[in-house]
Amino acid sequence: MALISKYIWFDGKLLTHDKAKVPVTSHAIHYGTSVFEGIRAYWNAGNLFIFRLDEHVKRFRNSGKYYNISLRYSDKKIKKAIIDLCRKNKIKKSCYIRPFYFIGQYGINLHVTKKAPTHVAIFSFPFGDLFDKNGITACISIWRKFSDESTPTQAKMGGNYLNSILATQDAKKQGFDEAILLDKNGFVSEAPGENIFIVKKNTLITPPLSSSALDGITRRSILTFSKDLKMKTKIKNISKKELRSADEIFLSGTAAEITPIIKLEKTKIGTGRIGNVTKVVMKKYSDIVMNESKKYSKWITPVY
Ligand SMILES: Cc1ncc(COP(=O)(O)O)c(C=O)c1O
């Protein structure tokens, strides 16, 4: 793991690591009452470009609402904090930015209400590829993705990610790079930290949110820009059989960006190499995040 940048934004101040601390009695450590986002910023042509900052900040606030956990700063203040953090750390490399807020108050029987005090922190670190962009292997997880009947699937909460951790542990134990989780009805849901797309005859197909998939910002971006590529898109339930017989499969997410899956358990997907449709989607995504696409410069916030 790369080194975390020197300064951390903590409750309105830019502090060095040693000063940004919370007590071990904090509620979030015990019960997972933390809310987080993952954002990327790309260094290109002498500037740092934050991808879809507005969308991330909107989801950041919204995630907490499912649990009555309050974000005590305005969207404007959070966006400024993220930009200030990048500037203070003089970031001149593509990086990952992690904002989070959490209940810091002590109380083993604390009733969580909007009034419960929260801390907000933001840190960043240089970040390249999460996965091998030439393609990865995956398996269908023994763990099912949780559904809205038990925990809100659209909330990016610390506690929710225990399901992802189990699925990842299982996949790695079996020697695969990544897991694919099925929803409660046995349809494809998503990966532990990524949405999934299959390609069938030049159509991009992705599961609906009712399959417990997160409303991913990368997923949404692909569904928008694929129109420019003259690709058809479909949001529909995907069975295991359809997944196995897909022409191509790729994952989408802030950290994973667009990552091809070239082998699913023992089955080669397509030719067993990155498919042509996936290649085109990867190139378009890369152009957009690097701010090399005029049409989508509205998705970019320059830091400098
Ligand atoms: C469970 C899960 N699904 C999908 C995604 C992809 O979402 P995004 O494209 O907004 O990063 C993420 C990452 O945030 C995630 O954690």
The ligand as an SDF file (V2000), in Angstrom:
LIG
                    3D

 16 16  0  0  0  0  0  0  0  0999 V2000
  -19.8420   -2.6160   -3.6070 C   0  0  0  0  0  0  0  0  0  0  0  0
  -19.4290   -1.6900   -4.6760 C   0  0  0  0  0  0  0  0  0  0  0  0
  -19.9780   -1.8130   -5.8920 N   0  0  0  0  0  0  0  0  0  0  0  0
  -19.6290   -1.0000   -6.8970 C   0  0  0  0  0  0  0  0  0  0  0  0
  -18.6930   -0.0020   -6.7340 C   0  0  0  0  0  0  0  0  0  0  0  0
  -18.3530    0.9150   -7.8650 C   0  0  0  0  0  0  0  0  0  0  0  0
  -18.8490    2.1900   -7.6050 O   0  0  0  0  0  0  0  0  0  0  0  0
  -18.1380    3.4760   -8.1800 P   0  0  0  0  0  0  0  0  0  0  0  0
  -18.1070    3.3040   -9.6590 O   0  0  0  0  0  0  0  0  0  0  0  0
  -19.0210    4.5800   -7.7600 O   0  0  0  0  0  0  0  0  0  0  0  0
  -16.7860    3.5430   -7.5970 O   0  0  0  0  0  0  0  0  0  0  0  0
  -18.0950    0.1730   -5.4850 C   0  0  0  0  0  0  0  0  0  0  0  0
  -17.1120    1.2300   -5.2500 C   0  0  0  0  0  0  0  0  0  0  0  0
  -17.4530    2.2630   -4.7460 O   0  0  0  0  0  0  0  0  0  0  0  0
  -18.4790   -0.6870   -4.4320 C   0  0  0  0  0  0  0  0  0  0  0  0
  -17.9220   -0.5620   -3.2290 O   0  0  0  0  0  0  0  0  0  0  0  0
  1  2  1  0
  2  3  1  0
  2 15  2  0
  3  4  2  0
  4  5  1  0
  5  6  1  0
  5 12  2  0
  6  7  1  0
  7  8  1  0
  8  9  2  0
  8 10  1  0
  8 11  1  0
 12 13  1  0
 12 15  1  0
 13 14  2  0
 15 16  1  0
M  END
$$$$
